[in-house]
Amino acid sequence: MSALSDLAFGLTTALGYGTGDFLARHASHRIGHVRVLFFLEVFGMLVFLPIAAWFERHLWTATDPWALLVVLGAINLLASLWLYRSFEYGVLSVVSPLVSSYPAVTATLAFLVLGERPSALATAGIATVLAGTVLLSRSEAHPDNPPPKDARVGVVSAFGAFAGYGVFFFALDAVVEPIGPVTSAAVVRGVGAAILLGMVAVRRLAVGRPPRDLWAVLAAIVALDEIAFVAFNFGILVGSVAVVGTLSGLFSAVTVALAVAFLHERLTRIQVAAIGAIFLGVACIAVG
């Protein structure tokens, strides 16, 4: 597939995750990050399973890497817990860019393990995007922003999500082709739902019914997250893991833009420069 398909899948992933994460921040402040993730995993599983059974059942065999997919489901759940925890405790315009640096892990593993070699211009674009996300992750929040619940907890949680997602999105490449992009998403969500439902069963987690006015927000989070997830899976199935993975990290630019527009969070000059570098990198990847 062409660089344009990599661009389309990568940016769709970024737009879905970025918008969903912004809404997740709002929901996490209302009902807590664990409950938000619970509804995402359970309803995501209910959406994906029938679609996977209808379209991809013919791909399923006993020799497929199901065990690896189960492990990845657990890794994704842990990374997502850290992600939503960072939203609840930290400053959104800081923790989101930090998490979005995970393509540095994904792209590095793709180069080292898969031997992927994008064009020179695309490689320069990847480097520019990664430089921008790293710069953004190292910047401090604007002093005029509202104080976070606990900035240190937010940053530590964001680092956990960064590492977890970097490994998760890289390793997905090994399971998406034999099992199918939708089935892979369904199993990942199913594993997360099973773990959280088990916590509910042993009374380690109390879920309860969310407020009525939050149902629409939770539904939007599920829809956006699942669209992004499937777009990423299709992208790495037909294109470059390094390029699609790097572009997916642009979700923080979407999240930060929404935080500035609706939460009135302000950006420092360093953050503005970093976002500019990110978009320059996207242009290089698109042309390359």
C-alpha positions, 0 to 999 in steps of 0.5 A: 500500500502507498504512503497515503494509506499509511497516512489515512490509517495513522491519522484516523487512529490519532483522531479517534484516540485523541478525541476519545481521550479528551472525553475520557478525561472528563469522565474520569474526573466524574466517576474515576479512571477504573470505572471508565475503563471498565465500560470501555472494555466491556462495551468494546468487547460487545461491539467487536465480538459479533462483527469479528464472528461474522467477517473473520471467523474463517480466519480462525485456526487452533494454531493462531497465536491466541496466547500472545493475543491474550498476553497483549490484552493484559498489557493493553489493559494495564497501559490503559489503566495507567493512561486514564489514571494520568488523565484523572491526576495530571494536567491533560496537555502534559500527560497526553503528549508524554503518553503519545511518545510511545511510537518511539518504542514501536518504531524502534522495535519495528526497525530492530526486529522487523527490519523495516526501512521507510524512505529517507523522507519518511524516516526524516518525518518519523524522526521529526514527529518523535522529536516533537513528541519527546520535546512536548513530553519534557515540557512543563504545563503553563502556570495559568492552567488549573492545578492538577489532582496530583501532577507527580502521579499523573506523570508517573502513570503517563510513563507507564502507559508510554512503555506499555502501549509502545510494546503493545502496538508493536507486537500487534503486528504478529497477531493481526494478520493471522487472526484478523484486525477486528478479531484481534481488537475483540480478544484484546477487549475481551481479555480486559473485560474478563479481568475487570469483571473478575475484579468485580466478582471478588469485590475488588472493584465496585462499578455501579451505574454511571450517572445518566448524563454520562452515558452519551459521553461513555458511548462516544468514548467507546465508539471513538476508541474502537474506530481508532483501534481497528484503523490501527490494526488495518494500517499495520496489516497493509502498511508500515508498522513504523509509519502508522505507529508513529502517526498514531502518536499524533493523538496528543495533538488532538487532545491538547487542541481540545484541552486548549479550546474547551478546558482553556489550558494554555500552551507554553512556547516549547509546547507550540514549537513541539506541535509544529515539529509534529505536523512538519513530520506528518507532512514529510511522511505523507510526501515520502 
